[in-house]
């Protein structure tokens, strides 16, 4: 046998042996990590507190700040009819006024209140319209909510979830935060409603 061939083969065999040892050690380490994984997860899960269901202290409850009030005038409703989603009708928003501590102005005509009546006795509304402040700024309002006969019978007030889109400037604070609205009829005015908006803090 050629001594050169023996000399060449020995390093290759040593390399293969070393490679096999490395693979074995890697597999052993991976197995150890797999076994430790559930124990570590259990340990971490044990440190997470459980929900108690208790109300927070009164000082931690959200507070509501009055933002402004609207008197919205409405046009004659347009009955679309029954759709796959329910009984659809739309109500034109023809104008009105609004006022609050930080802004006031008028409600522009051209908006719509899209209502969908369902068999459960509730009408789901989505009003989309524009405000114009006294300084000429135009603000979009999208106000969603539900009007339910069973709630009215219990004397419960309906609430809405408004979203505002104001241009950059003095009213851009309307783009941030969580808002709640209330809605009610205006006595003596069959074609008008009163909406009040509040901001949570």
Helices and strands as residue ranges (DSSP letters): H 3-46, G 58-60, E 64-74, E 78-83, E 86-99, E 104-107, E 111-117, E 122-133, E 138-148, H 149-153, E 159-166, G 172-175, E 179-186, E 189-200
